[in-house]
Amino acid sequence: MFTKKYFQDRTILFLNLAIILGAVINIVATVLRVNTSQAVAIIRYQVSLGLAGFQRADIIQLYSFALMALVIAITAVLISAKIYHRRRILSVLILSLSLIALFFNLIVSGAILNLQ
């Protein structure tokens, strides 16, 4: 699956390293920001419900952001390696979109973990 040409392509190598770095940043940011001293965490506020509009979740559910970053990174690298020998451009597109998904995961997890 991982051919020698796959790792010699500079663009692919740069995107793979950026995805791995993005996943590590997501995981570390999520693990460090989760406040385990509370039993539940606020994940959403609905204005229409007034003071009762705080939606709560377990602390374990907040770690799903780190798990999602790991799944995105592994899936992107494996799919791009499998597709690389057929279409290089599609492989670059998959890695680029996965990098964007990791960026959005970091933004959303930061917003939700700031409510905690």
Buried (B, 14 or more C-beta within 10 A) or exposed (E): EEEEEBEEBEEBEEBBEBBBEBBEBBBEBBEEBBEEEEEEBBBEEEEEEEEEEEBEBEBEEBBEBBEBBBEBBBEBBEBBBBBBEEEBEEBBBBBBEBBEBBEEBBEEBBEBBEEB
